[in-house]
Amino acid sequence: MELGPVGPLPASIHRPRTAVPAAGFSDFIDGLAPVEGSSDGIAPPDRSGIRLGPTAAASARDARGALLKPLEDFLGQVNTSLNEAGEMQERLVSGEDVDFHDVMVASEKSSVALQLTMQLRNRILEAYQEVARMQV
């Protein structure tokens, strides 16, 4: 049980950890649900009067696309790098004429790219968890 500034945090604040599925980062973001009201008697704010017009909704979609597009491009590049290194390793093992130095360089590049991807994932999840812990 986590302790807040004045005692234990209500159970409604805690969320189970969710692994990012292989299907894609944007599918993971779509599946996240907002934190609902807590059982401590404090109701969430009434947002029934708030309406997003077509312009606001479109700009929110554009902003989301602007954030996710570079990430999806980067993940595509990492995937390509991993596939190329794997193909070079298979060609080397099968006896084709492939320079060992090139295979090692491609393998190390893909390894570094994968490590960077894992660090980015960890940072994004930490930021999400920090936002989820914020008191409203």
C-alpha positions in Angstrom: 0.0 0.0 0.0 1.4 3.4 -1.0 1.3 6.2 1.5 0.3 9.7 0.4 1.1 12.9 2.1 -1.4 12.2 4.9 -1.8 8.5 4.9 -2.7 5.6 2.6 -3.9 6.3 -0.9 -7.4 5.2 -1.7 -7.6 1.9 -3.7 -9.3 3.7 -6.6 -6.2 5.6 -7.4 -4.1 2.5 -7.9 -4.2 1.1 -11.4 -2.8 -2.3 -12.5 0.3 -2.1 -14.7 -0.5 -2.7 -18.3 2.1 -4.0 -20.7 2.3 -2.4 -24.1 0.9 -5.0 -26.5 2.8 -6.0 -29.6 -0.1 -4.7 -31.8 1.1 -1.1 -31.5 1.6 1.9 -29.2 -1.4 3.8 -30.5 -3.7 0.8 -29.8 -2.3 0.8 -26.2 -3.0 4.5 -25.8 -6.6 4.0 -27.2 -7.2 1.3 -24.6 -6.3 3.4 -21.6 -9.3 4.4 -19.4 -9.3 7.6 -17.4 -9.3 7.4 -13.6 -12.9 7.5 -12.4 -14.2 9.0 -9.2 -13.0 7.6 -5.9 -15.0 6.0 -3.1 -14.0 8.6 -0.5 -17.1 10.7 -1.1 -15.6 13.2 -3.5 -17.4 13.2 -6.8 -15.5 13.8 -10.0 -16.2 17.2 -11.6 -19.3 17.6 -13.6 -18.2 17.8 -17.3 -21.6 17.4 -18.8 -21.7 21.0 -20.0 -18.3 20.7 -21.7 -18.6 19.9 -25.4 -15.7 19.7 -27.9 -16.6 21.2 -31.2 -15.4 19.7 -34.4 -12.4 22.1 -34.5 -11.3 21.2 -31.0 -11.7 17.5 -31.6 -9.8 17.7 -34.9 -7.0 19.7 -33.3 -6.8 17.1 -30.5 -6.5 14.3 -33.2 -3.8 16.3 -35.0 -1.8 16.9 -31.9 -2.0 13.2 -31.0 -0.9 12.3 -34.5 1.9 14.7 -34.3 3.1 12.9 -31.1 2.6 9.4 -32.3 3.8 9.6 -35.9 7.5 10.2 -35.0 7.4 7.4 -32.5 5.8 5.0 -35.0 8.5 6.0 -37.6 11.2 5.3 -35.1 9.8 1.9 -34.2 9.6 1.1 -37.9 13.3 1.9 -38.3 14.3 -0.2 -35.3 12.3 -3.1 -36.7 13.9 -2.7 -40.1 17.4 -2.6 -38.4 16.6 -5.8 -36.4 15.4 -7.6 -39.5 18.4 -6.6 -41.6 20.8 -7.8 -38.9 19.0 -11.1 -38.6 19.1 -11.6 -42.4 22.8 -10.9 -42.5 23.4 -13.4 -39.7 21.4 -16.0 -41.5 23.4 -15.5 -44.7 26.7 -15.7 -42.8 25.6 -19.0 -41.1 24.4 -20.5 -44.4 27.8 -19.9 -46.0 27.0 -17.0 -48.3 29.7 -14.5 -49.0 29.1 -11.8 -46.3 31.7 -9.8 -44.6 31.9 -10.8 -40.9 32.7 -7.1 -40.0 29.5 -5.9 -41.7 27.4 -8.5 -39.8 28.8 -7.5 -36.5 28.3 -3.8 -37.2 24.7 -4.4 -38.2 24.1 -6.5 -35.1 25.5 -3.9 -32.8 23.5 -1.1 -34.4 20.3 -3.1 -34.0 21.2 -3.9 -30.4 21.8 -0.3 -29.6 18.5 0.7 -31.3 16.6 -1.9 -29.3 18.2 -0.7 -26.0 17.2 2.9 -26.9 13.7 1.7 -27.6 13.4 0.0 -24.3 14.7 3.1 -22.5 12.1 5.2 -24.3 9.4 2.8 -23.4 10.4 2.9 -19.7 10.5 6.7 -19.7 7.0 7.0 -21.4 5.6 4.5 -18.8 7.1 6.4 -15.9 5.7 9.7 -17.2 2.2 8.1 -17.6 2.4 6.6 -14.1 3.4 10.0 -12.8 0.4 11.7 -14.4 -1.8 8.9 -13.1 -0.6 9.6 -9.6 -1.3 13.3 -9.8 -4.0 14.5 -7.5 -6.8 16.5 -9.1 
